[in-house]
Amino acid sequence: MTNKILKATHQGPLKIGEKALDCAVLEDGTRIISRNAIFRAFGRTKRGRARTETRVPNMPSFIDAKNLQPLINNELEGGLKQIEYISLTGKLTTGYNAEVIPLMCDLYLTARENDVLTKAQQPLAIASEVLLRSFAKVGIIALIDEATGYQYDRARHDLEEILDKFISKELSKWAKTFPDDFYKEMFRLRNWQYVPFSVKRPGVVGKYTNDLVYDRIAPGVLEELKRITPRDGAGRAKHRYFQRLTEDVGHPRLREHLTAVIALMKASTKWGQFYRMMQRALPRYGDTLELPLDKSGDDNRDPTK
């Protein structure tokens, strides 16, 4: 059984100094640097070898010198397997997992430190220093994602995976999910009269619930629930958001989150105090964490406005 040849979904040049290295992202997310780009990265030609260098059979020609073999660890050796893929133009192309480049740089620099490089190999150590400086800030993966444009699709793909785990395609039967303490403590902190078993609540309770719960259990969940939930003629949701959460991930995460929210409520004496603790302990995804300053004005103002 032969391995399936994957296609590139994104492709582009990774510019490092004056060099442009061809790289790609495959269907399975593997970041690839082309075989030609490997040689270009280290300033070598495909056939460029010094006559005095002895070689090891079945090793890539850019790292097959015998004096380098004792420094090749299992991680680097595993990355030296050539990968075939279909480029965006439909051409069968060969390359290597891009994560092998920093490992190769480490090998050449270690070889120089151990004084085992030949004179012809000295430029490889210099090239390695240049490459590692380029990777120092964000790393090879981030550089390739930017060069190929995959960084934008990656964020959307990651969000889709999260939503698939949290939101069910089917509507579950209604079952009591929010503990009474959630509303009891909310009413206490807002100085509202709490009437057990009553379904009449201030209209802002729905806004608070979205903010304190659905907007904080996972990124994008509230927006997706709003999008897929049908509305009646008055614009009200026809079913509760929790009915669309998955049983294996969504509901357990919701229960865990509610437990933490209620604990913060019970530890608070004023709504403002509680909300600031929420912002620090359980912030909305994408929000900037609030500094833990001790504010003397804890009161019943609505910080959500």
LOKOL-358498 format. One record per residue (C-alpha): chain; x, y, z. Coordinates in Angstrom, 3 decimals, always signed. Layout:
<sites>
<site><ch>A</ch><px>X</px><py>Y</py><pz>Z</pz></site>
...
</sites>
This chain:
<sites>
<site><ch>A</ch><px>+0.000</px><py>+0.000</py><pz>+0.000</pz></site>
<site><ch>A</ch><px>+1.482</px><py>+3.323</py><pz>-1.085</pz></site>
<site><ch>A</ch><px>+1.059</px><py>+6.536</py><pz>+0.853</pz></site>
<site><ch>A</ch><px>-1.339</px><py>+9.043</py><pz>-0.635</pz></site>
<site><ch>A</ch><px>+0.383</px><py>+12.000</py><pz>-2.256</pz></site>
<site><ch>A</ch><px>-1.078</px><py>+15.106</py><pz>-0.657</pz></site>
<site><ch>A</ch><px>-1.870</px><py>+18.361</py><pz>-2.381</pz></site>
<site><ch>A</ch><px>-0.668</px><py>+21.805</py><pz>-1.380</pz></site>
<site><ch>A</ch><px>-3.469</px><py>+24.081</py><pz>-0.205</pz></site>
<site><ch>A</ch><px>-1.253</px><py>+27.139</py><pz>+0.169</pz></site>
<site><ch>A</ch><px>+2.027</px><py>+28.065</py><pz>-1.432</pz></site>
<site><ch>A</ch><px>+4.403</px><py>+30.998</py><pz>-1.586</pz></site>
<site><ch>A</ch><px>+7.969</px><py>+32.291</py><pz>-1.257</pz></site>
<site><ch>A</ch><px>+9.526</px><py>+32.635</py><pz>+2.181</pz></site>
<site><ch>A</ch><px>+11.896</px><py>+35.608</py><pz>+1.962</pz></site>
<site><ch>A</ch><px>+14.974</px><py>+35.492</py><pz>+4.165</pz></site>
<site><ch>A</ch><px>+17.423</px><py>+38.238</py><pz>+3.307</pz></site>
<site><ch>A</ch><px>+17.976</px><py>+38.106</py><pz>-0.427</pz></site>
<site><ch>A</ch><px>+16.801</px><py>+34.503</py><pz>-0.694</pz></site>
<site><ch>A</ch><px>+13.279</px><py>+33.405</py><pz>-1.635</pz></site>
<site><ch>A</ch><px>+12.562</px><py>+29.861</py><pz>-0.453</pz></site>
<site><ch>A</ch><px>+9.634</px><py>+27.994</py><pz>-1.980</pz></site>
<site><ch>A</ch><px>+7.356</px><py>+26.629</py><pz>+0.722</pz></site>
<site><ch>A</ch><px>+3.865</px><py>+25.169</py><pz>+0.983</pz></site>
<site><ch>A</ch><px>+1.208</px><py>+23.933</py><pz>+3.398</pz></site>
<site><ch>A</ch><px>-0.278</px><py>+20.515</py><pz>+2.618</pz></site>
<site><ch>A</ch><px>-3.823</px><py>+19.222</py><pz>+3.131</pz></site>
<site><ch>A</ch><px>-2.906</px><py>+17.704</py><pz>+6.491</pz></site>
<site><ch>A</ch><px>-1.294</px><py>+20.943</py><pz>+7.740</pz></site>
<site><ch>A</ch><px>+2.304</px><py>+19.842</py><pz>+7.178</pz></site>
<site><ch>A</ch><px>+4.556</px><py>+22.784</py><pz>+6.331</pz></site>
<site><ch>A</ch><px>+6.919</px><py>+21.953</py><pz>+3.492</pz></site>
<site><ch>A</ch><px>+10.047</px><py>+23.586</py><pz>+2.152</pz></site>
<site><ch>A</ch><px>+10.925</px><py>+22.459</py><pz>-1.360</pz></site>
<site><ch>A</ch><px>+14.016</px><py>+20.360</py><pz>-2.062</pz></site>
<site><ch>A</ch><px>+15.544</px><py>+23.132</py><pz>-4.154</pz></site>
<site><ch>A</ch><px>+14.864</px><py>+25.664</py><pz>-1.378</pz></site>
<site><ch>A</ch><px>+16.835</px><py>+23.581</py><pz>+1.118</pz></site>
<site><ch>A</ch><px>+19.939</px><py>+23.954</py><pz>-1.025</pz></site>
<site><ch>A</ch><px>+19.239</px><py>+27.633</py><pz>-1.576</pz></site>
<site><ch>A</ch><px>+18.773</px><py>+28.233</py><pz>+2.166</pz></site>
<site><ch>A</ch><px>+22.299</px><py>+27.036</py><pz>+2.884</pz></site>
<site><ch>A</ch><px>+23.873</px><py>+28.600</py><pz>-0.198</pz></site>
<site><ch>A</ch><px>+24.563</px><py>+25.346</py><pz>-2.026</pz></site>
<site><ch>A</ch><px>+23.734</px><py>+23.918</py><pz>-5.423</pz></site>
<site><ch>A</ch><px>+22.128</px><py>+20.508</py><pz>-5.834</pz></site>
<site><ch>A</ch><px>+25.357</px><py>+18.956</py><pz>-7.076</pz></site>
<site><ch>A</ch><px>+27.688</px><py>+21.222</py><pz>-5.125</pz></site>
<site><ch>A</ch><px>+30.138</px><py>+18.995</py><pz>-3.276</pz></site>
<site><ch>A</ch><px>+33.774</px><py>+19.346</py><pz>-2.457</pz></site>
<site><ch>A</ch><px>+35.947</px><py>+16.558</py><pz>-3.845</pz></site>
<site><ch>A</ch><px>+37.489</px><py>+16.000</py><pz>-0.443</pz></site>
<site><ch>A</ch><px>+34.117</px><py>+15.322</py><pz>+1.230</pz></site>
<site><ch>A</ch><px>+33.160</px><py>+11.667</py><pz>+1.724</pz></site>
<site><ch>A</ch><px>+29.483</px><py>+10.772</py><pz>+1.578</pz></site>
<site><ch>A</ch><px>+26.990</px><py>+8.401</py><pz>+3.191</pz></site>
<site><ch>A</ch><px>+24.691</px><py>+6.439</py><pz>+0.850</pz></site>
<site><ch>A</ch><px>+20.893</px><py>+7.063</py><pz>+0.993</pz></site>
<site><ch>A</ch><px>+21.247</px><py>+10.358</py><pz>+2.836</pz></site>
<site><ch>A</ch><px>+20.058</px><py>+13.702</py><pz>+1.396</pz></site>
<site><ch>A</ch><px>+22.998</px><py>+15.245</py><pz>-0.419</pz></site>
<site><ch>A</ch><px>+22.870</px><py>+18.456</py><pz>+1.622</pz></site>
<site><ch>A</ch><px>+23.742</px><py>+16.631</py><pz>+4.832</pz></site>
<site><ch>A</ch><px>+25.401</px><py>+13.350</py><pz>+3.788</pz></site>
<site><ch>A</ch><px>+28.994</px><py>+14.171</py><pz>+4.717</pz></site>
<site><ch>A</ch><px>+30.436</px><py>+11.467</py><pz>+6.958</pz></site>
<site><ch>A</ch><px>+31.864</px><py>+13.937</py><pz>+9.461</pz></site>
<site><ch>A</ch><px>+28.323</px><py>+15.172</py><pz>+10.228</pz></site>
<site><ch>A</ch><px>+26.691</px><py>+11.779</py><pz>+10.816</pz></site>
<site><ch>A</ch><px>+27.624</px><py>+11.406</py><pz>+14.528</pz></site>
<site><ch>A</ch><px>+25.706</px><py>+14.637</py><pz>+15.223</pz></site>
<site><ch>A</ch><px>+22.442</px><py>+13.555</py><pz>+13.566</pz></site>
<site><ch>A</ch><px>+19.864</px><py>+12.709</py><pz>+16.257</pz></site>
<site><ch>A</ch><px>+16.617</px><py>+10.790</py><pz>+15.811</pz></site>
<site><ch>A</ch><px>+14.527</px><py>+13.928</py><pz>+15.461</pz></site>
<site><ch>A</ch><px>+16.642</px><py>+15.286</py><pz>+12.612</pz></site>
<site><ch>A</ch><px>+16.919</px><py>+11.894</py><pz>+10.928</pz></site>
<site><ch>A</ch><px>+13.144</px><py>+11.558</py><pz>+10.920</pz></site>
<site><ch>A</ch><px>+12.797</px><py>+14.950</py><pz>+9.240</pz></site>
<site><ch>A</ch><px>+15.195</px><py>+14.015</py><pz>+6.445</pz></site>
<site><ch>A</ch><px>+12.598</px><py>+11.850</py><pz>+4.717</pz></site>
<site><ch>A</ch><px>+11.724</px><py>+13.329</py><pz>+1.352</pz></site>
<site><ch>A</ch><px>+8.045</px><py>+14.179</py><pz>+0.867</pz></site>
<site><ch>A</ch><px>+6.283</px><py>+14.197</py><pz>-2.492</pz></site>
<site><ch>A</ch><px>+3.291</px><py>+16.503</py><pz>-2.960</pz></site>
<site><ch>A</ch><px>+1.207</px><py>+18.119</py><pz>-5.678</pz></site>
<site><ch>A</ch><px>+1.864</px><py>+21.842</py><pz>-6.000</pz></site>
<site><ch>A</ch><px>-0.879</px><py>+24.400</py><pz>-6.670</pz></site>
<site><ch>A</ch><px>+0.013</px><py>+24.205</py><pz>-10.363</pz></site>
<site><ch>A</ch><px>-0.563</px><py>+20.438</py><pz>-10.353</pz></site>
<site><ch>A</ch><px>+3.127</px><py>+19.546</py><pz>-10.571</pz></site>
<site><ch>A</ch><px>+4.589</px><py>+16.634</py><pz>-8.597</pz></site>
<site><ch>A</ch><px>+7.105</px><py>+18.284</py><pz>-6.286</pz></site>
<site><ch>A</ch><px>+9.516</px><py>+17.066</py><pz>-3.629</pz></site>
<site><ch>A</ch><px>+10.440</px><py>+18.692</py><pz>-0.367</pz></site>
<site><ch>A</ch><px>+11.044</px><py>+18.222</py><pz>+3.328</pz></site>
<site><ch>A</ch><px>+9.154</px><py>+18.998</py><pz>+6.492</pz></site>
<site><ch>A</ch><px>+10.089</px><py>+22.635</py><pz>+7.136</pz></site>
<site><ch>A</ch><px>+10.778</px><py>+21.930</py><pz>+10.810</pz></site>
<site><ch>A</ch><px>+13.972</px><py>+20.169</py><pz>+9.731</pz></site>
<site><ch>A</ch><px>+15.683</px><py>+23.480</py><pz>+8.866</pz></site>
<site><ch>A</ch><px>+16.220</px><py>+24.744</py><pz>+12.453</pz></site>
<site><ch>A</ch><px>+17.470</px><py>+21.238</py><pz>+13.338</pz></site>
<site><ch>A</ch><px>+19.965</px><py>+21.362</py><pz>+10.470</pz></site>
<site><ch>A</ch><px>+21.115</px><py>+24.786</py><pz>+11.620</pz></site>
<site><ch>A</ch><px>+21.748</px><py>+23.412</py><pz>+15.102</pz></site>
<site><ch>A</ch><px>+23.718</px><py>+20.532</py><pz>+13.604</pz></site>
<site><ch>A</ch><px>+26.037</px><py>+22.789</py><pz>+11.583</pz></site>
<site><ch>A</ch><px>+26.617</px><py>+25.130</py><pz>+14.524</pz></site>
<site><ch>A</ch><px>+27.315</px><py>+22.201</py><pz>+16.843</pz></site>
<site><ch>A</ch><px>+29.729</px><py>+20.780</py><pz>+14.279</pz></site>
<site><ch>A</ch><px>+31.564</px><py>+24.100</py><pz>+14.197</pz></site>
<site><ch>A</ch><px>+31.732</px><py>+24.233</py><pz>+17.999</pz></site>
<site><ch>A</ch><px>+33.197</px><py>+20.713</py><pz>+17.989</pz></site>
<site><ch>A</ch><px>+35.662</px><py>+21.761</py><pz>+15.289</pz></site>
<site><ch>A</ch><px>+34.652</px><py>+18.968</py><pz>+12.897</pz></site>
<site><ch>A</ch><px>+33.625</px><py>+21.079</py><pz>+9.889</pz></site>
<site><ch>A</ch><px>+35.795</px><py>+21.006</py><pz>+6.809</pz></site>
<site><ch>A</ch><px>+36.863</px><py>+24.271</py><pz>+5.203</pz></site>
<site><ch>A</ch><px>+34.240</px><py>+23.772</py><pz>+2.493</pz></site>
<site><ch>A</ch><px>+31.530</px><py>+23.354</py><pz>+5.167</pz></site>
<site><ch>A</ch><px>+32.342</px><py>+26.535</py><pz>+7.093</pz></site>
<site><ch>A</ch><px>+29.897</px><py>+28.650</py><pz>+5.014</pz></site>
<site><ch>A</ch><px>+27.113</px><py>+26.287</py><pz>+6.120</pz></site>
<site><ch>A</ch><px>+27.599</px><py>+27.364</py><pz>+9.730</pz></site>
<site><ch>A</ch><px>+27.459</px><py>+31.026</py><pz>+8.701</pz></site>
<site><ch>A</ch><px>+24.251</px><py>+30.385</py><pz>+6.741</pz></site>
<site><ch>A</ch><px>+22.827</px><py>+28.585</py><pz>+9.781</pz></site>
<site><ch>A</ch><px>+23.419</px><py>+31.636</py><pz>+11.961</pz></site>
<site><ch>A</ch><px>+21.556</px><py>+33.836</py><pz>+9.473</pz></site>
<site><ch>A</ch><px>+18.650</px><py>+31.405</py><pz>+9.292</pz></site>
<site><ch>A</ch><px>+18.348</px><py>+30.970</py><pz>+13.054</pz></site>
<site><ch>A</ch><px>+18.294</px><py>+34.742</py><pz>+13.548</pz></site>
<site><ch>A</ch><px>+15.403</px><py>+34.887</py><pz>+11.070</pz></site>
<site><ch>A</ch><px>+13.526</px><py>+32.189</py><pz>+13.016</pz></site>
<site><ch>A</ch><px>+14.303</px><py>+33.610</py><pz>+16.453</pz></site>
<site><ch>A</ch><px>+11.228</px><py>+35.823</py><pz>+16.781</pz></site>
<site><ch>A</ch><px>+8.355</px><py>+33.789</py><pz>+15.365</pz></site>
<site><ch>A</ch><px>+9.727</px><py>+30.444</py><pz>+14.169</pz></site>
<site><ch>A</ch><px>+9.696</px><py>+28.610</py><pz>+10.856</pz></site>
<site><ch>A</ch><px>+6.018</px><py>+27.561</py><pz>+11.077</pz></site>
<site><ch>A</ch><px>+4.753</px><py>+31.110</py><pz>+11.561</pz></site>
<site><ch>A</ch><px>+7.012</px><py>+32.409</py><pz>+8.798</pz></site>
<site><ch>A</ch><px>+5.678</px><py>+29.845</py><pz>+6.324</pz></site>
<site><ch>A</ch><px>+2.078</px><py>+30.499</py><pz>+7.351</pz></site>
<site><ch>A</ch><px>+2.624</px><py>+34.187</py><pz>+6.619</pz></site>
<site><ch>A</ch><px>+4.466</px><py>+33.563</py><pz>+3.348</pz></site>
<site><ch>A</ch><px>+1.766</px><py>+31.244</py><pz>+1.991</pz></site>
<site><ch>A</ch><px>-1.258</px><py>+33.107</py><pz>+3.367</pz></site>
<site><ch>A</ch><px>-2.206</px><py>+30.079</py><pz>+5.471</pz></site>
<site><ch>A</ch><px>-2.276</px><py>+32.137</py><pz>+8.679</pz></site>
<site><ch>A</ch><px>-5.705</px><py>+33.533</py><pz>+7.746</pz></site>
<site><ch>A</ch><px>-7.285</px><py>+30.194</py><pz>+6.823</pz></site>
<site><ch>A</ch><px>-5.653</px><py>+28.501</py><pz>+9.825</pz></site>
<site><ch>A</ch><px>-7.541</px><py>+30.731</py><pz>+12.272</pz></site>
<site><ch>A</ch><px>-10.834</px><py>+29.977</py><pz>+10.531</pz></site>
<site><ch>A</ch><px>-10.044</px><py>+26.254</py><pz>+10.405</pz></site>
<site><ch>A</ch><px>-9.172</px><py>+26.157</py><pz>+14.118</pz></site>
<site><ch>A</ch><px>-12.408</px><py>+27.979</py><pz>+14.968</pz></site>
<site><ch>A</ch><px>-14.448</px><py>+25.547</py><pz>+12.869</pz></site>
<site><ch>A</ch><px>-12.911</px><py>+22.629</py><pz>+14.776</pz></site>
<site><ch>A</ch><px>-13.837</px><py>+24.225</py><pz>+18.105</pz></site>
<site><ch>A</ch><px>-17.417</px><py>+24.883</py><pz>+17.003</pz></site>
<site><ch>A</ch><px>-17.784</px><py>+21.308</py><pz>+15.724</pz></site>
<site><ch>A</ch><px>-16.853</px><py>+20.058</py><pz>+19.186</pz></site>
<site><ch>A</ch><px>-19.129</px><py>+22.450</py><pz>+21.089</pz></site>
<site><ch>A</ch><px>-22.222</px><py>+22.867</py><pz>+18.914</pz></site>
<site><ch>A</ch><px>-24.479</px><py>+20.004</py><pz>+17.904</pz></site>
<site><ch>A</ch><px>-26.127</px><py>+19.712</py><pz>+14.509</pz></site>
<site><ch>A</ch><px>-29.295</px><py>+18.466</py><pz>+16.218</pz></site>
<site><ch>A</ch><px>-31.521</px><py>+20.205</py><pz>+18.748</pz></site>
<site><ch>A</ch><px>-31.660</px><py>+18.357</py><pz>+22.068</pz></site>
<site><ch>A</ch><px>-34.733</px><py>+18.141</py><pz>+24.282</pz></site>
<site><ch>A</ch><px>-35.144</px><py>+20.878</py><pz>+26.849</pz></site>
<site><ch>A</ch><px>-33.758</px><py>+19.982</py><pz>+30.262</pz></site>
<site><ch>A</ch><px>-33.000</px><py>+22.179</py><pz>+33.234</pz></site>
<site><ch>A</ch><px>-29.382</px><py>+23.201</py><pz>+32.801</pz></site>
<site><ch>A</ch><px>-28.768</px><py>+26.486</py><pz>+34.623</pz></site>
<site><ch>A</ch><px>-28.743</px><py>+26.020</py><pz>+38.424</pz></site>
<site><ch>A</ch><px>-31.159</px><py>+28.174</py><pz>+40.423</pz></site>
<site><ch>A</ch><px>-28.153</px><py>+29.646</py><pz>+42.220</pz></site>
<site><ch>A</ch><px>-27.030</px><py>+31.310</py><pz>+38.983</pz></site>
<site><ch>A</ch><px>-30.140</px><py>+33.491</py><pz>+38.882</pz></site>
<site><ch>A</ch><px>-30.519</px><py>+33.741</py><pz>+42.651</pz></site>
<site><ch>A</ch><px>-27.004</px><py>+35.182</py><pz>+43.011</pz></site>
<site><ch>A</ch><px>-27.432</px><py>+37.432</py><pz>+39.986</pz></site>
<site><ch>A</ch><px>-30.619</px><py>+38.905</py><pz>+41.474</pz></site>
<site><ch>A</ch><px>-28.912</px><py>+39.390</py><pz>+44.829</pz></site>
<site><ch>A</ch><px>-25.993</px><py>+41.258</py><pz>+43.290</pz></site>
<site><ch>A</ch><px>-28.327</px><py>+43.421</py><pz>+41.210</pz></site>
<site><ch>A</ch><px>-30.628</px><py>+44.109</py><pz>+44.213</pz></site>
<site><ch>A</ch><px>-33.612</px><py>+42.568</py><pz>+42.418</pz></site>
<site><ch>A</ch><px>-36.333</px><py>+40.603</py><pz>+44.158</pz></site>
<site><ch>A</ch><px>-35.863</px><py>+36.915</py><pz>+43.482</pz></site>
<site><ch>A</ch><px>-39.030</px><py>+34.818</py><pz>+43.202</pz></site>
<site><ch>A</ch><px>-38.302</px><py>+31.077</py><pz>+43.035</pz></site>
<site><ch>A</ch><px>-39.925</px><py>+29.189</py><pz>+40.128</pz></site>
<site><ch>A</ch><px>-40.924</px><py>+32.419</py><pz>+38.411</pz></site>
<site><ch>A</ch><px>-40.088</px><py>+32.706</py><pz>+34.719</pz></site>
<site><ch>A</ch><px>-40.474</px><py>+36.481</py><pz>+34.737</pz></site>
<site><ch>A</ch><px>-37.068</px><py>+38.120</py><pz>+34.670</pz></site>
<site><ch>A</ch><px>-35.716</px><py>+41.532</py><pz>+33.653</pz></site>
<site><ch>A</ch><px>-34.939</px><py>+41.646</py><pz>+29.944</pz></site>
<site><ch>A</ch><px>-31.282</px><py>+42.334</py><pz>+30.628</pz></site>
<site><ch>A</ch><px>-30.866</px><py>+38.854</py><pz>+32.166</pz></site>
<site><ch>A</ch><px>-30.511</px><py>+37.391</py><pz>+28.685</pz></site>
<site><ch>A</ch><px>-27.753</px><py>+39.887</py><pz>+27.897</pz></site>
<site><ch>A</ch><px>-25.965</px><py>+39.019</py><pz>+31.139</pz></site>
<site><ch>A</ch><px>-26.241</px><py>+35.290</py><pz>+30.410</pz></site>
<site><ch>A</ch><px>-24.740</px><py>+35.691</py><pz>+26.942</pz></site>
<site><ch>A</ch><px>-21.911</px><py>+37.801</py><pz>+28.318</pz></site>
<site><ch>A</ch><px>-21.119</px><py>+35.776</py><pz>+31.448</pz></site>
<site><ch>A</ch><px>-21.599</px><py>+32.320</py><pz>+29.957</pz></site>
<site><ch>A</ch><px>-21.829</px><py>+31.716</py><pz>+26.213</pz></site>
<site><ch>A</ch><px>-19.272</px><py>+34.363</py><pz>+25.270</pz></site>
<site><ch>A</ch><px>-16.711</px><py>+32.821</py><pz>+27.647</pz></site>
<site><ch>A</ch><px>-16.968</px><py>+29.032</py><pz>+27.339</pz></site>
<site><ch>A</ch><px>-15.155</px><py>+28.894</py><pz>+23.975</pz></site>
<site><ch>A</ch><px>-14.256</px><py>+31.288</py><pz>+21.146</pz></site>
<site><ch>A</ch><px>-16.978</px><py>+31.911</py><pz>+18.565</pz></site>
<site><ch>A</ch><px>-19.660</px><py>+29.873</py><pz>+20.354</pz></site>
<site><ch>A</ch><px>-22.044</px><py>+32.758</py><pz>+21.073</pz></site>
<site><ch>A</ch><px>-21.821</px><py>+34.105</py><pz>+17.505</pz></site>
<site><ch>A</ch><px>-22.483</px><py>+30.657</py><pz>+16.042</pz></site>
<site><ch>A</ch><px>-25.427</px><py>+29.994</py><pz>+18.383</pz></site>
<site><ch>A</ch><px>-26.959</px><py>+33.319</py><pz>+17.395</pz></site>
<site><ch>A</ch><px>-26.473</px><py>+32.481</py><pz>+13.721</pz></site>
<site><ch>A</ch><px>-28.082</px><py>+29.036</py><pz>+13.771</pz></site>
<site><ch>A</ch><px>-30.924</px><py>+29.711</py><pz>+16.233</pz></site>
<site><ch>A</ch><px>-34.259</px><py>+30.504</py><pz>+14.513</pz></site>
<site><ch>A</ch><px>-36.237</px><py>+33.552</py><pz>+15.672</pz></site>
<site><ch>A</ch><px>-39.938</px><py>+34.250</py><pz>+16.011</pz></site>
<site><ch>A</ch><px>-41.726</px><py>+37.273</py><pz>+14.618</pz></site>
<site><ch>A</ch><px>-40.643</px><py>+39.379</py><pz>+17.598</pz></site>
<site><ch>A</ch><px>-37.005</px><py>+38.409</py><pz>+17.154</pz></site>
<site><ch>A</ch><px>-36.904</px><py>+36.086</py><pz>+20.166</pz></site>
<site><ch>A</ch><px>-34.964</px><py>+32.832</py><pz>+19.992</pz></site>
<site><ch>A</ch><px>-37.241</px><py>+29.839</py><pz>+19.459</pz></site>
<site><ch>A</ch><px>-35.168</px><py>+27.607</py><pz>+21.717</pz></site>
<site><ch>A</ch><px>-32.521</px><py>+27.897</py><pz>+24.403</pz></site>
<site><ch>A</ch><px>-28.911</px><py>+28.110</py><pz>+23.338</pz></site>
<site><ch>A</ch><px>-27.854</px><py>+25.234</py><pz>+25.591</pz></site>
<site><ch>A</ch><px>-30.076</px><py>+22.900</py><pz>+23.544</pz></site>
<site><ch>A</ch><px>-27.543</px><py>+23.142</py><pz>+20.703</pz></site>
<site><ch>A</ch><px>-24.479</px><py>+22.280</py><pz>+22.769</pz></site>
<site><ch>A</ch><px>-22.919</px><py>+18.853</py><pz>+22.302</pz></site>
<site><ch>A</ch><px>-23.339</px><py>+16.267</py><pz>+25.058</pz></site>
<site><ch>A</ch><px>-19.678</px><py>+15.190</py><pz>+25.161</pz></site>
<site><ch>A</ch><px>-17.969</px><py>+18.609</py><pz>+25.103</pz></site>
<site><ch>A</ch><px>-20.415</px><py>+21.514</py><pz>+25.123</pz></site>
<site><ch>A</ch><px>-22.564</px><py>+20.575</py><pz>+28.129</pz></site>
<site><ch>A</ch><px>-19.680</px><py>+19.484</py><pz>+30.406</pz></site>
<site><ch>A</ch><px>-17.849</px><py>+22.731</py><pz>+29.636</pz></site>
<site><ch>A</ch><px>-21.043</px><py>+24.722</py><pz>+30.319</pz></site>
<site><ch>A</ch><px>-21.576</px><py>+23.042</py><pz>+33.706</pz></site>
<site><ch>A</ch><px>-17.930</px><py>+23.565</py><pz>+34.642</pz></site>
<site><ch>A</ch><px>-18.118</px><py>+27.234</py><pz>+33.668</pz></site>
<site><ch>A</ch><px>-21.384</px><py>+27.827</py><pz>+35.567</pz></site>
<site><ch>A</ch><px>-19.857</px><py>+26.341</py><pz>+38.707</pz></site>
<site><ch>A</ch><px>-16.985</px><py>+28.843</py><pz>+38.505</pz></site>
<site><ch>A</ch><px>-19.299</px><py>+31.790</py><pz>+37.768</pz></site>
<site><ch>A</ch><px>-21.561</px><py>+30.988</py><pz>+40.716</pz></site>
<site><ch>A</ch><px>-18.534</px><py>+30.687</py><pz>+43.009</pz></site>
<site><ch>A</ch><px>-17.426</px><py>+34.193</py><pz>+42.000</pz></site>
<site><ch>A</ch><px>-20.955</px><py>+35.483</py><pz>+42.533</pz></site>
<site><ch>A</ch><px>-21.104</px><py>+34.057</py><pz>+46.036</pz></site>
<site><ch>A</ch><px>-17.722</px><py>+35.571</py><pz>+46.854</pz></site>
<site><ch>A</ch><px>-18.939</px><py>+39.058</py><pz>+45.842</pz></site>
<site><ch>A</ch><px>-21.012</px><py>+41.637</py><pz>+47.671</pz></site>
<site><ch>A</ch><px>-21.602</px><py>+44.026</py><pz>+44.752</pz></site>
<site><ch>A</ch><px>-22.257</px><py>+43.516</py><pz>+41.050</pz></site>
<site><ch>A</ch><px>-19.327</px><py>+45.690</py><pz>+40.008</pz></site>
<site><ch>A</ch><px>-16.966</px><py>+43.696</py><pz>+42.203</pz></site>
<site><ch>A</ch><px>-18.237</px><py>+40.418</py><pz>+40.752</pz></site>
<site><ch>A</ch><px>-17.946</px><py>+41.599</py><pz>+37.160</pz></site>
<site><ch>A</ch><px>-14.369</px><py>+42.739</py><pz>+37.621</pz></site>
<site><ch>A</ch><px>-13.472</px><py>+39.327</py><pz>+39.051</pz></site>
<site><ch>A</ch><px>-15.125</px><py>+37.730</py><pz>+36.015</pz></site>
<site><ch>A</ch><px>-13.019</px><py>+39.851</py><pz>+33.707</pz></site>
<site><ch>A</ch><px>-9.856</px><py>+38.702</py><pz>+35.470</pz></site>
<site><ch>A</ch><px>-10.690</px><py>+35.048</py><pz>+36.111</pz></site>
<site><ch>A</ch><px>-12.934</px><py>+34.124</py><pz>+33.161</pz></site>
<site><ch>A</ch><px>-12.459</px><py>+36.783</py><pz>+30.460</pz></site>
<site><ch>A</ch><px>-14.265</px><py>+36.761</py><pz>+27.145</pz></site>
<site><ch>A</ch><px>-12.179</px><py>+35.247</py><pz>+24.363</pz></site>
<site><ch>A</ch><px>-10.225</px><py>+37.985</py><pz>+22.635</pz></site>
<site><ch>A</ch><px>-10.560</px><py>+40.455</py><pz>+25.531</pz></site>
<site><ch>A</ch><px>-7.531</px><py>+42.049</py><pz>+27.139</pz></site>
<site><ch>A</ch><px>-7.062</px><py>+40.839</py><pz>+30.694</pz></site>
<site><ch>A</ch><px>-8.011</px><py>+43.467</py><pz>+33.258</pz></site>
<site><ch>A</ch><px>-5.296</px><py>+44.452</py><pz>+35.689</pz></site>
<site><ch>A</ch><px>-6.062</px><py>+43.224</py><pz>+39.229</pz></site>
<site><ch>A</ch><px>-6.377</px><py>+46.686</py><pz>+40.728</pz></site>
<site><ch>A</ch><px>-8.225</px><py>+47.121</py><pz>+43.988</pz></site>
<site><ch>A</ch><px>-10.928</px><py>+49.600</py><pz>+43.097</pz></site>
<site><ch>A</ch><px>-12.713</px><py>+51.261</py><pz>+45.981</pz></site>
<site><ch>A</ch><px>-15.865</px><py>+52.035</py><pz>+44.016</pz></site>
<site><ch>A</ch><px>-17.426</px><py>+48.552</py><pz>+44.001</pz></site>
<site><ch>A</ch><px>-21.119</px><py>+49.224</py><pz>+43.592</pz></site>
<site><ch>A</ch><px>-24.132</px><py>+48.087</py><pz>+41.659</pz></site>
<site><ch>A</ch><px>-23.317</px><py>+49.921</py><pz>+38.461</pz></site>
<site><ch>A</ch><px>-23.580</px><py>+47.804</py><pz>+35.326</pz></site>
<site><ch>A</ch><px>-19.997</px><py>+47.493</py><pz>+33.979</pz></site>
<site><ch>A</ch><px>-21.292</px><py>+45.793</py><pz>+30.839</pz></site>
<site><ch>A</ch><px>-22.682</px><py>+49.086</py><pz>+29.528</pz></site>
</sites>
